[in-house]
Amino acid sequence: MATDTMSELMGARVEPLDEAIEGERRKLTGAVVRAGRVAPGPAAYALDGRLNHSFRAVNLLLDKGVAVRRVEKPGQGLLPGDFLVAAGSEAALAGIAKETGVDFVALETEFKQAAHEVKRLRTGMYQRYWGGNMDEGWTRWLLEHFRFPYTTLLDAEIKKGGLNEKYDVIILPEDSTAMITGERGAGPGRERGEGPRRPEEAYPPEYRSGLGTEGVKALRAFVEKGGTLVTLGGASNFAIERFELNLRNVVANRSSKEFWCPGSTLHVKFDNLHALAYGMPAEGLALYLGGNPVFEVVPSQHNERYEIIVRYTDRDLLQSGWLIGEGMIAKKAAMVAARYKEGQIVLIGFRAQHRAQTHGTFKLLFNALIR
């Protein structure tokens, strides 16, 4: 990592102070837990869709059988992505507000703009052996912390096929194509250009995992029949290659003299009117780690199938860290949604949920898990 700046990863504004702080102060010895509030209201309650913990509150509400709607168009002081709960569930709201710290803001009149009922999608996440995958472990922790239900998917279940019967979304954590498919010669660490930490023979045959041809076919069938595949970081290269998408990774096979960005925060633009970027600002920061793909839509007769959700800014991309070759990724896509037959593939090239630290971009993953 060239930078690990808390304010940038968490989307918090930091102001420098030019003078010493005077006055009475109290030393904190632990976390300060903020309890949310439920303001009485006759019509409905709103949750701020810009807050990560609003998603946790929504999941807790859905667990209790409370219906939640999501705003599609602005109005009455609300933004696209905000959540609505009808009046009459105040007892449940009070406990959730206390647990999550999220305020339920009262609306005096019924919300008149477009909104739809929130549906939580059935989510599976791929887990491989070969020494494990750190990104998969952190993503599991993140989903559990924010109360998103999910199922761990191993090779055998994917290879069996019929995935649409149990899942609406499948997540592929950050990984290389070779490690996902289990192609011979792949080993832990080799996806980053290193030699394997251990030889292949060090792993019993039953733990040399990989999807193989069967698993790739099963994932393709899943998306073709209406499923959503979410690829994080380098796993997006797998989607481009094995689904034959009209996308190109513009930094693939570049030397470090041409392009190098080992772990830096870069300026991006969000299409926050798109459901996958609800709750995001128009501009913000993304954490880029070396080896992450940057996308360009290859001209074809099907360009309308590709939507750019996040794009790197035109210039002055670097906020903190180290960047060589800015011009190679300026204006290029950082996150793309691609329609594929009846389904879609959501490719998040940068590290939106890296080690559960990048709070500023969690919502890009969360939005893919609800409809």
Secondary structure, DSSP 8 states (H G I E B T S, - for coil): -----HHHHTT------SS---S------S-------B---SSEEEE-TT-HHHHHHHHHHHHTT---EEE-S-BTTB-TT-EEEETT-HHHHHHHHHHH---BEEESS---S-EEE--B--EEEE---TT--HHHHHHHHHHHHTT---EEE-HHHHHH--GGGT-SEEEE-S--HHHHHT-TT--TTGGGT---SS-GGGS-GGGS---HHHHHHHHHHHHHTT-EEEEETTHHHHHHHHTT-SEEETTTT--TTT-B-SEEEEEEEE-TTSGGGTT--SEEEEEEETT---EEE---TTGGGEEEEEEE-SS--EEES--B-HHHHTT-EEEEEEEETTEEEEEE-S-TTGGGT-GGGHHHHHGGGB-
